[in-house]
């Protein structure tokens, strides 16, 4: 019985595997082509070729470009198209890439002839995702009568080959760049044809040859060798080639033709031989090691340094021997043994390749570093400088140089100095660990800053000492005059002026306190240090502080338990805390919070260079005010510097606090941030005893009346002298007076009986100390009481107590002065 189905199947659709079966089963009757029995002979022939080929092929036929393809091409299609693509119009099937293939098809269909495309990128969607696919394909016309009836496409998916080729080129470019950065010159010599050689650009640069230098002969190379090394170097080379050695290692000097400079060259090479041991080719690397050789020569004075250098050179030699076995391995070894951190990143700043030095220096593995940017290991305070600089480099900045901090695996940060270049494909960077250098520079900077601050404070101390002398002379006149007026009132001579006297006394005493603090800042005013419980002192000030700062400001005291005692002047510490509270109040006109914190702390030289190593009690006064700029904070401790309006501040508050801390063998510091607030910290030395209760010095009792003793008063300030003279005469003393040192000396050298010399130290012509010394020459039993508003003048007060001379500091109380005078004249 005849097989009707087979008789109805055209021969040209026979066989063809799965696609042949699909074509035979397809209903072509209702298509633009009609039943297969009516198809033109040229299409039949092309389909017979397509179905019986194992090469990927497909056909577009007719004006609608009806589509046919074989089993080999079906394997390159995803389930999105197969088998629906059979019989489909070409434009509908390949709409996503029609802008690429449409013009090519049009060229063939219009009679423009065949086309051929190698390694052409034609992205397609397969298995639900778009793929970057490279194709090698040709479009050939299929004739029909006198025109082109369709297009036969022979193609091949070459994506894997293209990707491998691109990866190889990228790797070669990376290695070439590393070789360029490392200044390692490659050399290849054909030993079978004399000395014919091929040299890399880096080789020409190392040897001082022009970039277009012609191939050199063996004699050319020998002439370039230093005369002292020439014979031995050539003999070593000839013996290595003519012997059975596989490796050639040498180090010698050359004289570069370009500049006549002598340079040391290290050579590592592999000699390739045939099965009979005959040398075929030499492949090597030439490295300029002049700096290493010079370092070796300099280090020979130290045996330890010489051993370290020998170890480094041995390691370098070992690395070089491995690196030159072949060109690719040569470059890889350079990459692997570099002590510098080498990096290759793509144009987006993503790290693609790193050398082992990254792991050696920072501890991160290569897998952890790759496929990331530098964001995750940058120091947060650096503002992303590493990422930003690499992005600028990849954008075509040429060469960049910068420094940044990178986090190591152990959590520490290392300073790296970067140099980078880029090309059209990638960015290349070299980083060097400069952490130790940075630390040394920072230590030097801190030391220099401490020295400058010390010198500045010392100079200001000299200035404030002179100011205090003149200011205290004025205060002595004010306090003495008011004290006399109170005496008159006590005697009933004047009425209804007591309240004015009290007001004047308060103002004068404040001025005196300012002078004492000024001298404390300048370290010219002696303090009275004693063990102090800082927590107890702060607690005792709480009520005063609350009244001072007002209700709009919240006061918080955070006292550390078990706070150590400190050694300082408690009155000065109270004054410092009150001064800081007033400053904080002024910084918070709209209210805020004032916090006083105490704590124990131990510092070494590295943590706090301004302090001697040891234990300290820290008192911090913090506010939530507007804060200071860096420029203002840097000058805040300078005397007379203030940001307050005219008449609202002297500019001495913080400078006096600084002087008090320095004189107490401590330190003061400021931390301030704009819009966040300011903190001032006092560091006071720990006292290893117990802080006892502070006892106020009892006032001296009023002195008894005089018995006619004679006192010589020497004072150059007229008002001060007049007040003192009247005080003494009111008490019954016989008083002589002089306006300067020479006048006082003239009286002392006369015949007058004098029981006491009461003199200012700072006198014109002859100072008070000199006057006292001259007085003792003729009157060895005379009592001497010197007055000063400048309590620590080394030239005038040195050895006063040993000389039996008494000292009183201006401004003084009426009763104190009379008591001191009476005590001296009665002894």
C-alpha positions in Angstrom: 0.0 0.0 0.0 1.4 3.4 -0.9 2.4 5.9 1.8 0.3 8.9 0.8 1.8 11.2 3.4 5.3 10.5 2.1 4.2 11.1 -1.5 2.8 14.4 -0.4 6.1 15.5 1.4 8.5 17.3 -1.0 11.9 15.8 -1.2 13.7 19.0 -0.3 12.1 18.9 3.2 13.2 15.4 3.9 15.5 14.7 6.9 16.8 17.8 8.8 16.1 16.5 12.3 13.7 18.3 14.6 13.5 21.4 12.3 12.8 19.2 9.2 9.9 17.6 11.1 8.6 21.0 12.2 8.7 22.3 8.6 6.9 19.3 7.3 4.2 19.5 10.0 3.8 23.3 9.6 0.6 24.4 7.9 2.0 26.6 5.1 -1.3 26.7 3.1 -2.4 29.9 4.8 1.0 31.6 4.8 2.3 34.1 2.2 4.3 31.2 0.7 1.5 28.8 0.1 2.0 25.0 0.1 5.6 23.7 -0.3 4.8 22.1 -3.6 4.4 25.6 -5.1 7.7 27.0 -3.7 10.3 28.2 -6.2 13.2 26.0 -7.0 15.8 28.4 -5.5 14.1 28.3 -2.1 13.8 24.5 -2.3 17.5 24.2 -3.1 18.5 26.5 -0.2 16.2 24.7 2.3 17.7 21.3 1.2 21.2 22.8 2.0 20.0 24.3 5.3 18.4 21.1 6.6 21.3 18.9 5.8 24.0 21.2 7.3 25.5 20.9 10.8 26.5 24.6 10.7 24.0 27.2 12.1 22.0 28.6 9.2 18.7 30.3 8.6 16.8 31.8 5.6 14.7 34.9 5.2 12.4 34.6 2.1 10.2 36.9 0.2 9.1 40.5 0.9 7.9 39.5 4.4 11.2 37.8 5.1 9.6 34.5 6.2 12.0 32.7 8.5 13.5 29.1 8.2 16.4 27.7 10.4 18.0 24.4 11.0 18.8 22.3 14.2 22.3 23.8 14.5 20.8 27.4 14.7 18.0 26.3 17.0 20.5 25.6 19.7 21.5 29.2 19.8 17.9 30.4 20.3 16.1 30.6 23.6 12.6 29.2 24.4 11.3 32.7 23.9 11.5 32.3 20.1 11.7 28.6 19.3 9.7 27.1 17.7 7.4 30.1 17.1 10.2 31.7 15.0 9.6 29.1 12.2 7.5 30.8 9.5 7.5 34.1 11.4 8.2 37.4 9.7 11.8 38.5 10.3 11.1 42.0 11.5 8.6 40.7 14.1 10.9 38.0 15.4 14.0 40.2 15.7 12.5 43.6 16.5 15.0 44.2 19.3 18.0 44.1 16.9 16.4 45.2 13.7 18.3 48.5 13.8 21.5 46.4 13.5 20.6 43.6 11.0 17.8 45.5 9.1 20.1 47.6 7.0 22.3 44.6 6.2 19.3 42.6 5.0 18.1 45.5 3.0 21.5 45.7 1.3 21.3 42.0 0.2 17.7 42.0 -0.8 18.2 45.2 -3.0 20.9 43.5 -5.0 23.9 45.0 -3.1 25.6 41.6 -2.8 26.8 39.5 0.1 28.0 40.8 3.5 30.4 39.3 6.0 30.8 40.3 9.7 33.3 38.9 12.1 33.1 39.1 15.9 30.1 41.5 15.6 28.1 42.4 18.7 24.5 41.5 18.3 22.7 41.3 21.7 19.8 38.9 21.9 17.3 37.9 24.6 17.6 34.3 25.7 16.2 32.4 28.7 14.6 35.6 30.0 17.6 37.9 30.0 19.5 40.0 27.4 22.9 38.7 26.5 25.8 40.5 24.9 26.5 37.9 22.1 29.2 38.2 19.5 28.6 36.6 16.1 30.6 35.9 13.0 28.1 35.6 10.1 27.5 36.2 6.4 24.4 37.3 4.5 24.2 35.8 0.9 21.4 36.5 -1.7 19.2 33.6 -2.9 18.3 34.3 -6.6 14.8 34.0 -7.9 14.4 34.6 -11.6 16.1 38.0 -12.2 15.9 39.3 -8.7 16.8 38.3 -5.1 14.2 36.2 -3.5 15.7 35.8 -0.1 18.7 35.8 2.2 20.8 32.8 3.3 22.6 33.4 6.6 25.5 31.3 7.8 26.5 32.2 11.3 28.4 31.2 14.4 28.2 32.3 18.1 31.8 33.4 18.9 31.0 35.1 22.3 33.3 32.8 24.2 36.2 33.3 21.8 35.8 37.1 21.8 35.5 37.2 25.6 38.7 35.1 26.0 40.5 37.3 23.5 39.4 40.5 25.3 40.4 39.1 28.7 43.8 38.2 27.3 44.3 41.7 25.9 43.2 43.3 29.1 45.6 41.1 31.1 48.5 41.9 28.7 47.7 45.6 29.0 47.7 45.4 32.8 51.0 43.6 32.9 52.5 46.0 30.4 51.4 48.9 32.6 52.9 47.3 35.7 56.2 46.7 33.9 56.2 50.4 32.9 55.5 51.6 36.4 58.2 49.2 37.8 60.8 50.3 35.2 61.6 46.7 34.3 63.1 46.3 30.8 62.4 43.1 28.8 64.9 41.6 26.4 64.7 38.7 24.0 67.8 37.5 22.1 67.8 35.0 19.2 71.0 33.0 19.9 70.7 31.0 16.6 71.2 34.0 14.4 74.0 35.8 16.1 72.7 38.4 18.5 69.4 39.5 16.9 67.3 40.9 19.7 64.0 42.6 20.6 63.9 45.1 23.4 61.0 46.7 25.3 60.6 50.5 25.6 61.5 50.1 29.3 64.8 48.4 28.4 65.7 51.3 26.1 64.8 53.8 28.9 66.9 51.9 31.5 69.9 51.7 29.2 69.7 55.3 28.0 69.0 54.4 24.4 66.6 56.4 22.1 63.1 55.0 21.6 63.9 54.3 17.9 67.2 52.6 18.5 68.1 50.0 16.0 68.8 46.4 17.0 72.2 46.3 18.6 75.0 43.8 18.2 76.9 41.9 21.0 79.7 44.4 20.6 77.3 47.3 21.1 76.2 45.9 24.4 79.8 45.2 25.6 80.9 48.8 24.8 78.1 50.1 27.0 79.4 48.2 30.0 81.6 50.1 32.5 85.3 49.5 31.6 86.0 48.0 35.1 83.2 45.5 34.7 83.4 44.8 31.0 85.7 41.8 30.8 84.2 39.9 33.7 80.6 40.6 32.6 81.3 39.4 29.0 83.1 36.3 30.2 80.2 35.4 32.5 77.7 35.8 29.6 79.7 33.7 27.1 80.2 30.9 29.7 76.5 30.8 30.6 75.4 30.6 26.9 78.1 28.1 25.8 77.7 25.9 28.9 74.6 24.0 30.0 73.1 26.6 32.3 69.4 27.4 32.0 69.5 30.6 34.0 71.7 33.7 33.6 72.1 36.1 36.5 74.4 39.1 36.4 74.9 42.6 38.0 77.2 45.2 36.4 77.6 48.8 35.7 76.8 50.6 32.4 77.5 54.1 31.1 74.3 55.4 29.6 74.8 57.0 26.2 72.0 59.4 26.7 73.6 61.3 29.7 76.9 59.6 30.4 75.7 58.5 33.9 76.9 55.3 35.5 74.0 53.0 36.5 74.0 49.5 38.1 71.9 46.9 36.2 70.6 43.7 37.6 69.9 41.0 34.9 67.7 37.8 35.3 67.3 35.7 32.2 66.3 32.2 31.1 68.4 30.4 28.3 66.1 28.2 26.2 67.8 25.1 24.7 66.8 22.4 22.2 66.9 18.7 23.1 70.6 18.6 22.4 71.3 21.5 24.8 72.0 24.0 22.0 71.1 27.5 23.0 68.1 28.8 21.1 66.9 32.0 22.8 67.5 34.1 25.8 64.6 35.9 27.6 65.5 38.3 30.4 64.7 41.3 32.4 67.0 44.3 33.1 66.3 46.4 36.2 68.1 49.6 37.3 69.2 48.8 40.9 71.5 51.8 41.3 69.8 53.0 44.5 69.8 49.6 46.0 73.5 49.1 45.3 74.3 52.6 46.8 72.2 51.7 49.9 74.1 48.5 50.2 77.5 50.2 50.0 76.5 52.9 52.6 75.1 50.2 55.0 78.3 48.2 55.1 79.5 50.3 58.1 76.8 48.5 60.1 76.9 44.7 60.2 73.2 44.5 61.1 72.2 46.8 58.2 74.3 44.7 55.8 72.6 41.5 56.8 69.2 43.1 56.3 70.2 44.4 52.9 71.6 41.0 51.9 68.3 39.3 52.8 66.4 41.8 50.8 68.6 41.4 47.8 68.5 37.6 48.1 64.7 37.8 48.1 64.7 40.1 45.1 67.1 37.8 43.3 64.8 34.8 44.0 61.8 36.7 42.7 63.6 37.9 39.6 64.7 34.4 38.8 61.2 33.2 38.8 59.8 36.2 37.0 62.0 35.9 33.8 61.2 32.3 33.0 58.8 33.5 30.3 57.3 36.9 29.4 53.9 36.5 31.1 55.3 34.9 34.2 58.0 37.6 34.3 55.4 40.3 34.6 53.3 38.3 37.1 56.3 37.9 39.4 56.9 41.7 39.3 53.3 42.1 40.4 53.6 39.6 43.1 56.8 40.6 44.9 56.4 44.4 44.8 56.4 45.9 48.3 54.2 48.7 47.0 50.5 48.2 46.8 49.5 47.9 43.1 45.9 48.3 42.0 44.0 48.1 38.7 40.4 49.5 38.7 37.9 49.8 36.0 36.5 53.1 34.7 33.8 52.9 37.4 36.3 52.8 40.2 35.7 49.1 41.0 38.8 47.2 42.0 39.6 44.5 39.5 43.2 43.4 40.3 45.4 43.8 43.4 48.9 42.4 44.1 49.8 40.4 47.2 51.3 43.5 49.0 47.7 44.5 49.9 47.4 41.3 52.0 50.9 41.7 53.4 50.3 45.3 54.5 46.6 45.4 55.4 45.6 41.7 56.0 42.6 41.7 53.6 42.5 38.8 51.1 42.3 39.4 47.4 38.7 38.1 47.3 37.7 40.6 50.0 39.2 43.6 48.1 38.1 42.8 44.5 34.7 43.8 42.9 34.3 46.7 45.4 35.2 50.4 45.5 37.4 51.8 48.3 34.3 53.1 50.1 34.1 50.3 52.7 37.7 50.6 53.9 38.2 54.4 53.8 38.6 56.4 57.0 35.2 58.2 57.6 37.0 61.5 58.4 38.8 61.6 55.0 35.6 62.5 53.2 35.9 59.8 50.6 39.1 61.2 49.1 40.3 57.8 47.8 37.1 57.1 45.9 36.9 60.7 44.6 40.6 60.8 43.4 40.3 57.4 41.7 37.0 58.5 40.0 38.8 61.7 38.8 41.7 59.5 37.5 39.3 57.2 35.7 37.6 60.3 34.2 40.8 61.1 32.4 42.7 63.3 34.9 46.1 62.0 33.7 48.2 61.5 36.8 47.0 62.0 40.4 48.9 62.1 43.7 47.2 62.1 47.1 47.3 60.6 50.6 44.5 58.8 52.5 43.9 56.4 55.3 42.8 52.8 54.6 41.5 50.4 57.2 43.4 47.2 57.9 41.8 43.9 58.8 42.7 44.4 62.5 40.7 47.6 62.6 43.7 50.0 62.5 44.2 52.5 59.8 47.3 52.9 57.6 48.4 56.0 55.8 49.0 55.4 52.0 50.6 57.7 49.5 49.0 57.1 46.1 50.2 57.7 42.6 47.9 56.8 39.7 47.6 57.0 35.9 44.9 55.9 33.5 44.3 54.9 29.9 41.2 54.3 27.8 40.3 51.0 29.6 41.3 51.2 33.2 43.0 53.0 36.1 46.4 52.0 37.5 47.6 53.1 41.0 50.6 52.5 43.2 50.2 53.0 47.0 53.0 53.1 49.5 52.6 52.7 53.3 53.8 56.0 55.0 52.2 55.4 58.4 55.5 55.5 60.2 56.6 58.6 58.4 53.3 60.3 59.3 53.6 59.4 62.9 57.2 60.9 63.1 56.0 64.1 61.4 53.0 64.4 63.8 55.3 63.9 66.9 57.6 66.6 65.6 54.6 68.9 64.9 53.2 68.4 68.4 56.6 69.1 70.0 57.1 72.3 68.0 53.6 73.5 68.8 54.2 72.9 72.5 57.5 74.9 72.3 55.8 77.8 70.5 53.0 77.9 72.9 55.4 77.9 75.9 57.4 80.7 74.4 54.3 82.7 73.6 52.9 82.4 77.2 56.4 83.3 78.6 56.5 86.5 76.5 53.0 87.4 77.6 54.0 86.8 81.2 56.7 89.4 80.9 54.2 91.9 79.5 51.5 91.3 82.2 54.1 91.5 85.0 54.9 95.1 84.0 51.2 96.0 83.6 50.5 94.6 87.1 53.2 96.7 88.7 51.7 100.0 87.5 48.1 98.8 88.1 48.8 97.8 91.7 50.4 101.2 92.5 47.0 102.8 91.6 45.1 100.2 93.6 47.2 100.9 96.7 46.3 104.5 96.5 42.6 103.7 96.2 42.5 101.1 99.0 44.7 103.3 101.3 42.6 106.4 100.7 39.3 104.6 101.4 40.8 103.0 104.5 41.7 106.4 105.8 38.2 107.7 105.1 36.8 104.7 107.2 39.2 105.7 110.0 37.9 109.2 109.9 34.3 107.9 110.1 35.3 105.7 113.1 36.6 108.9 114.8 33.4 110.7 114.1 34.9 113.4 111.8 32.7 112.8 108.7 29.1 111.6 108.5 26.9 109.8 105.9 29.6 108.7 103.5 30.0 105.1 104.6 27.9 103.6 101.8 30.1 105.4 99.2 33.2 104.1 100.9 31.9 100.6 100.8 31.1 100.8 97.1 34.6 102.2 96.4 36.2 99.4 98.5 34.3 96.7 96.5 35.5 98.2 93.2 39.0 98.5 94.4 39.2 95.0 95.7 37.8 93.7 92.4 40.6 95.5 90.6 43.1 94.0 93.0 41.7 90.5 92.3 42.0 91.1 88.6 45.7 92.1 89.1 46.4 88.9 91.1 44.8 86.8 88.5 46.7 88.6 85.7 49.9 87.8 87.6 48.8 84.2 88.1 48.4 83.9 84.3 51.8 85.4 83.8 53.2 83.0 86.5 54.5 86.1 88.4 52.1 85.8 91.3 52.8 83.1 93.9 49.9 80.8 94.6 49.1 78.9 97.8 48.7 75.3 96.7 47.1 72.8 99.0 45.3 69.4 98.7 41.8 70.0 97.3 38.8 67.7 96.9 37.5 69.1 93.6 34.1 67.4 94.0 33.6 69.1 97.3 34.7 72.4 96.0 32.4 72.2 93.0 29.5 71.2 95.3 30.2 74.2 97.5 30.0 76.5 94.5 26.7 75.1 93.2 24.4 77.7 94.7 26.6 80.6 93.6 26.8 79.2 90.1 23.0 78.8 89.8 22.5 82.4 90.8 25.3 83.5 88.4 24.0 81.7 85.3 20.3 82.4 85.8 17.1 80.3 85.6 17.2 80.0 81.8 20.3 77.7 81.9 20.2 74.2 83.3 23.1 73.3 85.6 24.3 69.7 85.6 27.2 68.4 87.8 28.7 65.0 86.9 31.1 64.2 89.7 33.2 61.1 89.3 33.2 58.8 92.3 36.5 58.2 94.1 38.0 61.3 92.6 41.6 61.8 93.5 42.7 64.9 95.5 44.5 67.6 93.5 47.2 70.1 94.5 46.3 73.7 93.6 45.2 77.0 95.1 41.5 76.5 95.9 40.7 80.2 95.7 42.1 80.3 92.2 40.3 77.1 91.2 37.0 78.6 92.4 37.7 81.8 90.5 38.5 79.8 87.3 35.3 77.8 87.5 33.2 80.9 88.1 34.9 82.6 85.2 34.2 79.7 82.9 30.5 79.6 84.1 30.1 83.3 83.2 31.6 82.7 79.8 29.2 79.8 79.2 26.3 82.0 80.4 27.3 84.7 77.9 27.5 82.1 75.1 23.9 80.9 75.8 21.7 84.1 75.8 18.6 82.1 74.9 19.2 79.4 77.5 20.9 76.0 77.4 22.7 73.5 79.6 26.0 74.0 81.6 27.7 70.8 82.6 30.6 70.5 85.0 32.4 67.1 84.9 35.2 65.7 87.0 37.2 62.6 86.3 40.6 60.9 86.9 43.0 60.5 84.0 46.5 59.2 83.4 48.5 60.5 80.5 51.8 59.6 78.8 53.9 61.8 76.6 52.2 60.6 73.4 48.7 61.3 74.6 49.3 64.7 76.1 52.6 66.3 75.1 51.9 69.4 77.1 51.9 67.5 80.4 54.4 65.5 82.4 53.5 61.8 82.4 51.4 60.9 85.4 48.0 61.1 87.1 45.7 64.2 86.8 42.3 65.4 87.9 40.3 66.8 85.0 37.5 69.4 85.4 35.5 70.1 82.3 33.0 73.0 81.9 30.8 72.5 78.8 28.0 74.6 77.3 25.5 74.2 74.5 26.1 77.6 73.1 27.1 78.8 69.7 30.7 77.5 69.9 33.8 79.0 68.4 35.5 78.9 65.0 38.9 77.1 64.8 40.6 80.5 64.5 38.9 81.9 67.6 39.6 78.7 69.6 43.3 78.9 68.7 43.6 82.4 70.2 41.2 82.0 73.1 44.0 81.7 75.7 45.8 84.8 74.5 45.6 87.8 76.9 43.4 90.7 75.9 41.8 88.7 73.0 38.0 88.8 73.2 35.1 88.5 70.8 32.7 90.4 73.2 31.6 94.0 72.4 33.7 96.9 73.7 33.2 97.3 77.4 31.9 93.7 77.9 35.1 91.9 78.6 38.8 92.4 79.2 40.0 89.4 77.2 41.9 88.2 80.3 39.5 85.6 81.7 40.7 82.5 79.8 44.3 83.7 79.7 44.3 83.9 83.6 42.8 80.4 83.8 45.6 79.2 81.5 48.2 80.9 83.7 46.7 79.3 86.8 46.7 75.8 85.3 50.3 76.2 84.1 51.5 77.6 87.4 49.8 74.6 89.1 51.9 72.3 86.9 48.9 71.4 84.8 47.3 72.4 81.6 44.1 73.9 80.0 42.6 73.0 76.7 39.6 74.1 74.6 37.3 72.0 72.3 34.7 73.8 70.4 32.3 73.2 67.5 30.2 75.8 65.8 26.5 75.6 66.7 27.2 72.7 69.2 29.0 74.3 72.1 32.4 74.7 73.9 34.2 72.6 76.5 37.2 73.9 78.5 39.1 71.3 80.5 41.5 71.9 83.4 44.2 69.3 84.0 45.5 69.5 87.6 48.1 67.2 89.1 47.1 64.5 91.5 47.9 64.9 95.2 48.8 61.6 96.8 47.7 62.8 100.2 44.2 63.6 101.6 42.4 66.8 100.8 41.9 68.4 104.1 39.5 71.2 104.8 40.7 74.6 103.6 41.3 77.1 106.3 41.2 80.7 105.5 44.1 82.8 106.7 43.0 84.7 109.8 43.1 88.4 109.6 45.9 90.1 111.4 44.8 91.9 114.6 44.9 95.7 114.6 48.4 96.9 115.6 49.1 98.7 118.9 49.9 102.4 118.7 53.4 103.5 118.0 55.9 104.9 120.6 57.5 107.5 118.4 59.7 105.2 116.2 61.1 106.7 113.0 60.1 105.2 109.6 61.6 106.2 106.3 59.0 105.8 103.5 60.5 105.7 99.9 57.8 105.6 97.2 57.8 107.2 93.8 54.0 107.3 93.4 52.9 110.6 95.1 49.4 109.4 96.1 50.6 106.1 97.5 53.4 107.8 99.4 51.0 110.4 100.9 48.5 107.8 102.0 51.2 105.6 103.7 52.8 108.6 105.4 49.5 109.8 106.8 48.6 106.2 108.0 51.9 106.0 109.9 51.7 109.5 111.4 48.1 108.8 112.6 49.5 105.9 114.6 52.2 108.0 116.2 55.2 107.2 114.1 57.8 109.8 113.1 57.9 109.6 109.3 60.6 110.7 106.8 59.8 110.5 103.1 61.6 110.2 99.8 60.4 110.1 96.2 63.1 107.9 94.7 66.1 105.7 95.5 68.9 108.3 95.5 66.9 110.6 97.7 66.2 107.8 100.2 69.9 106.9 100.2 70.8 110.4 101.0 68.6 110.4 104.1 69.9 107.0 105.2 73.5 108.3 104.9 72.6 111.3 107.2 72.5 111.5 111.0 68.7 110.9 111.5 67.7 107.9 113.7 65.7 105.5 111.6 64.1 102.3 112.9 62.5 101.0 109.7 63.0 101.4 106.0 59.6 101.1 104.2 60.3 101.2 100.5 58.8 100.2 97.2 61.0 97.8 95.2 60.4 99.4 91.8 62.1 102.9 92.2 63.7 105.1 89.6 67.5 105.5 89.9 68.0 102.9 92.6 65.6 100.1 93.3 64.3 99.2 96.7 66.5 96.0 97.1 69.6 98.0 96.3 68.5 100.7 98.7 68.1 98.1 101.5 71.5 96.6 100.8 73.1 100.1 101.1 71.2 100.8 104.3 72.5 97.7 105.9 76.1 98.7 105.3 75.8 101.7 107.6 72.8 100.6 109.7 73.1 96.8 110.1 70.2 96.7 112.7 67.7 98.7 110.6 64.4 96.9 109.8 63.4 96.7 106.2 59.9 96.2 104.7 59.7 96.2 100.9 56.5 96.9 99.0 55.7 95.6 95.5 52.9 95.0 93.1 55.2 92.7 91.1 55.7 89.8 93.4 58.3 87.7 91.5 61.0 89.9 90.1 64.0 87.6 90.2 66.6 90.4 90.1 65.0 92.3 93.0 63.6 89.6 95.3 66.1 86.8 95.1 67.4 85.9 98.5 65.2 88.5 100.4 64.3 86.2 103.2 67.8 85.0 103.7 68.9 88.7 104.0 66.3 89.3 106.8 64.1 91.6 104.6 60.3 91.5 104.8 58.0 91.8 101.8 54.4 93.0 101.5 52.4 92.8 98.3 50.3 95.7 97.0 47.4 96.4 97.4 47.4 95.8 101.2 45.0 96.4 104.0 45.5 99.3 106.3 45.6 97.0 109.3 47.9 94.6 107.6 50.5 97.2 106.9 50.5 98.7 110.4 50.7 95.3 111.9 53.7 94.4 109.8 55.4 97.7 110.6 54.7 97.3 114.3 56.0 93.7 114.3 59.3 94.7 112.7 60.1 97.8 114.8 59.4 95.9 118.1 61.7 93.0 117.3 
